[in-house]
Amino acid sequence: MDPKVIEKLIDQGRDSYEARLAAGQARLKAGDLDRAIDHLQKATAHKPEQTMAWQELGKARNESGDADGARAAWERGLKAAGANGDKQAEKVITVWLRRLDRRDD
């Protein structure tokens, strides 16, 4: 989806976790990392217990070269996944964290 359409809805007062997540994902896909990070941070503020925004925020930070920020987002997402019983998200995030660890070695 076109991120501008989603951002227009947000600007019109339809700001929500879902809107921010969608805008962040669209910006991430388009390679606009700064705006993706901004949207995804706001999504995590709306619903910190949801794992998807944490996963995407970690991806965006990692792609922007911020390994520490990626690690922080993924670790927070891992906690949320554990609290929600989201085993699949736990597995995915654990893989990404291991990749960061290997890169740091």
Secondary structure, DSSP 8 states (H G I E B T S, - for coil): --HHHHHHHHHTT---HHHHHHHHHHHHHHT-HHHHHHHHHHHHHH-TT-HHHHHHHHHHHHHTT-HHHHHHHHHHHHHHHHHHT-HHHHHHHHHHHHHHHHHH-
